[in-house]
Amino acid sequence: MKKMVTVATLSVLVFCLSVGVATADKSSVTLEVPQSVQKGAELTIRVTVTHSANTALHYTEWLKVTVNQKEVARWDYTSNSRPEAAVFTKELKLKAVENMEITAQASCNNHGSKGPGTVKVTVRE
């Protein structure tokens, strides 16, 4: 009887884990930045990452931000040092000196990325 209970418990555990993975999605990003800014002004970039899970086995593994194809920020996560939640926001500030193409991308440790998000910012004289 004890063996049957153990097998049943393991079966339920495997089922629950597989359902969680099967309904999971890739990490995606949303960028919040102004469309234009005065030259020399400080620009705030807000990146919101959305993912369906944040467990030791399933989490956003990394987030990176590039400006004009140069990496300006990166956050790496592990199973022991995960993001604060399945949906989280990071913010960074840059000085606006030229027109910018800002790209952000995040990736799930199991399923990958939904792809980058990109916005363009015009810097006014």
N, C-alpha and C positions, 0 to 999 in steps of 0.2 A: 504494500500500500504506500509506504514512504517513497519507494522508487517511482510509482505512478504520479504522486504529487510533485516530485522533483521534475519529472519529464514534462508534466503539464505546465508547471511554472516556467520552465525554460522555453517551452513552445510559445507561451503568451508573451514572454519577454522578447523573443526573436520576432514575433509578429508585430509587436508594438514598435520595435526599432525599424523594421522594414517598412511599415506604413509611414513612419516619420520621414524616412529617406525617400520613399516613393512620392510623397506629396511635397517634397522640398523643391526649392527653386534656386536659381543662380543669384548671386549678389548683383544688385543694381545701384546706380548712383543718380542723384539729382543735384544739380549745381544752382546755387543762388548767388548771383553777382549783378551789379548794375550794368546796363548796356553801354553806358559811357561814363567817363570820369575825367576830371581836370588833371592835366599833366602835373606830376609831383604829389598828387593826393594819395592818401592811404586807401587801398582797396581791400575790402573784406570779402573773402571767398568762403562760402558755407557749402559743405558737401554733406549730403544726407545719404547714408547707405541703408538699403532695405534688403533684408534677407529673412527667410522664414524660420531660421533656427539660430540658437546660440548655446550649444552644448559642447562638452568636451570632444564629442565625435563629429560635430557638424557646426561650422561657424565661418564667418568671414575671415579669410586667411590674411589678406592684405588690402590696403587702399593706397593709391598713389595719385598725386596731382602733378600735372606738367603745365608749364606756361611756355608757349612758343617752342614746344618739343623738348624743353629742358625740365627734368624732374626737380620740383621745388619742395615737395613734401612726400613722405611715405610713412605709413604705419604698418608694422608687421605684427601678426597675432599668432599665438600657439594655443594648443588645447588647455594649457595652464594659464595663459594670459590672453583671454578672449576680449572682444569688444564689450563695452558696458551693457549692450542689449542687442537684440536682433535688428532693431532699427536704431541707428545712432548718427550723430552729426559731429563733424570736425570743422574747425574754423581756422583760417590762417589769414594773415594780413601782409600785403605787398605794397610797395611804392609803385605808382603808375608812371612809367617813363616812356612807354611806346604802346601801340595797339597790341592787344594780347589775344591769343587763342588759348583758352584754358580748357584742359581736358582732365577728367577724373575717371578712375576705373577701380572697381573692387572685385575680389574673386572669392568664391566659396571654396573651402578646402576639398569638397567632394564633387561639386558640379561646375565650378568655374564661374565665368562672368557673363552677364547679359550684354556686355560691351561697354565701351566708353561713352561718357556724356561730355559734350563739348559746347562751349559758348564763346562768343567773340565780344571783346570789350574795346570800344573806341576811346582813345585817349585824346582829349581836346587840348589845344594850345591855350 
